[in-house]
Amino acid sequence: MHSSIHYKIGFIGGGNMSTALITGLKNQNFDPQRIQVVDPDESKRTFLSNRLGVNVTADLNEIIQNDVIVFAVKPQQLKSVALALAPLLKQQLMISIAAGVRLLDLSRWLNHYPKIIRAMPNTPAQIQLGITGLYAMPLVSKIEIETATEILGAVGSTLWVEEEAELDAITAISGSGPAYVFYLIEALQDAAISLGLTEEQAQQLSIATFKGASQLAEVSSSSIQTLRAQVTSKGGTTEQGLLSLETSKVKQAIILAAQQAEKRAKILGDELGKI
Ligand SMILES: NC(=O)c1ccc[n+]([C@@H]2O[C@H](COP(=O)([O-])OP(=O)(O)OC[C@H]3O[C@@H](n4cnc5c(N)ncnc54)[C@H](OP(=O)(O)O)[C@@H]3O)[C@@H](O)[C@H]2O)c1
């Protein structure tokens, strides 16, 4: 993305995710003067204005002067914001990053507005290493899809899906996924300590191992299975470790965890639609 982009973006909610997105956009040379944020909290507005150089306001009505409007409030706050905004909308592209809220519900709150994209980013967006699942309503144009790809692409990679229900699976995998990975890092740290290493050594070793292995997986032309086989020599230490993981059914436990998370995403979607 280059500074030649002319559309203006309005963020409703100036919290963690908006801050991450604006930081990413600025890093991509998006002019912060083309960004406006509405948030009721004065300290957040001051921070965003001073630190990131964006325009800020406490008045939701002002946000409609933008070409793209991003809903970045908590899911439970979305309905009241949408109801207030509904009579003011023109032809803007709406993007919701609120976890769990279905477009059928959001569109209804927006007076059956037909041009909405739902995005599911994850927390590594804070360091521009996120991955965002995206789904667009049928009337969203190709150019608008490109625009959303640019905006969410400013904080990492993007993955479009054809069915909105797939976002529940994405929520369970990449949305909740960072927590699973932190859990595994913690486990490896605890393991290191149990083997007599210090806390500091344990942390350094486990984080570097996750980082190195995932970067190797990303750049290597070999499959994950091949990479795993390459460190698993017959009769060696890794083989013993992996055998123990298999006996403990760790892989099955992770699959079940994601299935449970997806189930929960569906229930939350139902509940959020009813509020
Ligand atoms: N953080 C993540 O990694 C992540 C990942 C995926 C999806 N999401 C989604 O992103 C959304 C934002 O998350 P977040 O972590 O950035 O939340 P957050 O830090 O709580 O930010 C939301 C902001 O919106 C403000 N707000 C509340 N009502 C408003 C209104 N009527 N008009 C304008 N602003 C209003 C809030 O103010 P108050 O604090 O005063 O209420 C807060 O500053 C959520 O829906 C979440 O599901 C986040």
The ligand as an SDF file (V2000), in Angstrom:
LIG
                    3D

 48 52  0  0  0  0  0  0  0  0999 V2000
   -7.7930   -7.4690   20.5780 N   0  0  0  0  0  0  0  0  0  0  0  0
   -7.7660   -8.4600   19.6860 C   0  0  0  0  0  0  0  0  0  0  0  0
   -6.7710   -9.1280   19.4780 O   0  0  0  0  0  0  0  0  0  0  0  0
   -8.9640   -8.7840   18.8480 C   0  0  0  0  0  0  0  0  0  0  0  0
   -8.9300   -9.8730   17.9830 C   0  0  0  0  0  0  0  0  0  0  0  0
  -10.0440  -10.1350   17.1950 C   0  0  0  0  0  0  0  0  0  0  0  0
  -11.1420   -9.3210   17.2790 C   0  0  0  0  0  0  0  0  0  0  0  0
  -11.1430   -8.2820   18.1380 N   0  0  0  0  0  0  0  0  0  0  0  0
  -12.3140   -7.4500   18.2250 C   0  0  0  0  0  0  0  0  0  0  0  0
  -11.9610   -6.1040   18.0810 O   0  0  0  0  0  0  0  0  0  0  0  0
  -12.8890   -5.3200   18.7920 C   0  0  0  0  0  0  0  0  0  0  0  0
  -12.1230   -4.3080   19.5900 C   0  0  0  0  0  0  0  0  0  0  0  0
  -11.2890   -4.9870   20.5350 O   0  0  0  0  0  0  0  0  0  0  0  0
  -10.2530   -4.2040   21.3990 P   0  0  0  0  0  0  0  0  0  0  0  0
   -9.4170   -5.2060   22.0820 O   0  0  0  0  0  0  0  0  0  0  0  0
   -9.6130   -3.1390   20.5790 O   0  0  0  0  0  0  0  0  0  0  0  0
  -11.2760   -3.5350   22.4660 O   0  0  0  0  0  0  0  0  0  0  0  0
  -11.0710   -2.2470   23.3590 P   0  0  0  0  0  0  0  0  0  0  0  0
   -9.6190   -2.0230   23.5980 O   0  0  0  0  0  0  0  0  0  0  0  0
  -12.0270   -2.3410   24.5070 O   0  0  0  0  0  0  0  0  0  0  0  0
  -11.5450   -1.0600   22.3890 O   0  0  0  0  0  0  0  0  0  0  0  0
  -12.8810   -0.6930   22.1830 C   0  0  0  0  0  0  0  0  0  0  0  0
  -12.9700    0.8210   22.3530 C   0  0  0  0  0  0  0  0  0  0  0  0
  -14.2420    1.2940   21.9070 O   0  0  0  0  0  0  0  0  0  0  0  0
  -14.6940    2.2660   22.8280 C   0  0  0  0  0  0  0  0  0  0  0  0
  -16.1310    2.4720   22.7340 N   0  0  0  0  0  0  0  0  0  0  0  0
  -17.1220    1.9420   23.4860 C   0  0  0  0  0  0  0  0  0  0  0  0
  -18.3270    2.4060   23.0980 N   0  0  0  0  0  0  0  0  0  0  0  0
  -18.1050    3.2630   22.0720 C   0  0  0  0  0  0  0  0  0  0  0  0
  -18.9320    4.0690   21.2690 C   0  0  0  0  0  0  0  0  0  0  0  0
  -20.2540    4.0870   21.4510 N   0  0  0  0  0  0  0  0  0  0  0  0
  -18.3760    4.8290   20.3080 N   0  0  0  0  0  0  0  0  0  0  0  0
  -17.0560    4.8100   20.1260 C   0  0  0  0  0  0  0  0  0  0  0  0
  -16.2020    4.0700   20.8640 N   0  0  0  0  0  0  0  0  0  0  0  0
  -16.7180    3.3020   21.8400 C   0  0  0  0  0  0  0  0  0  0  0  0
  -14.2630    1.6830   24.1370 C   0  0  0  0  0  0  0  0  0  0  0  0
  -14.3470    2.6130   25.1630 O   0  0  0  0  0  0  0  0  0  0  0  0
  -14.5950    2.0470   26.6740 P   0  0  0  0  0  0  0  0  0  0  0  0
  -13.3740    1.3190   27.0450 O   0  0  0  0  0  0  0  0  0  0  0  0
  -14.7980    3.3260   27.4430 O   0  0  0  0  0  0  0  0  0  0  0  0
  -15.8240    1.1820   26.6150 O   0  0  0  0  0  0  0  0  0  0  0  0
  -12.8300    1.2660   23.8060 C   0  0  0  0  0  0  0  0  0  0  0  0
  -11.9500    2.3500   23.8600 O   0  0  0  0  0  0  0  0  0  0  0  0
  -13.7230   -6.2510   19.6550 C   0  0  0  0  0  0  0  0  0  0  0  0
  -15.0220   -6.3570   19.1200 O   0  0  0  0  0  0  0  0  0  0  0  0
  -13.0020   -7.5610   19.5730 C   0  0  0  0  0  0  0  0  0  0  0  0
  -13.9180   -8.6440   19.5580 O   0  0  0  0  0  0  0  0  0  0  0  0
  -10.0800   -7.9940   18.9200 C   0  0  0  0  0  0  0  0  0  0  0  0
  1  2  1  0
  2  3  2  0
  2  4  1  0
  4  5  1  0
  4 48  2  0
  5  6  2  0
  6  7  1  0
  7  8  2  0
  8  9  1  0
  8 48  1  0
  9 10  1  0
  9 46  1  0
 10 11  1  0
 11 12  1  0
 11 44  1  0
 12 13  1  0
 13 14  1  0
 14 15  2  0
 14 16  1  0
 14 17  1  0
 17 18  1  0
 18 19  2  0
 18 20  1  0
 18 21  1  0
 21 22  1  0
 22 23  1  0
 23 24  1  0
 23 42  1  0
 24 25  1  0
 25 26  1  0
 25 36  1  0
 26 27  1  0
 26 35  1  0
 27 28  2  0
 28 29  1  0
 29 30  1  0
 29 35  2  0
 30 31  1  0
 30 32  2  0
 32 33  1  0
 33 34  2  0
 34 35  1  0
 36 37  1  0
 36 42  1  0
 37 38  1  0
 38 39  2  0
 38 40  1  0
 38 41  1  0
 42 43  1  0
 44 45  1  0
 44 46  1  0
 46 47  1  0
M  CHG  2   8   1  16  -1
M  END
$$$$
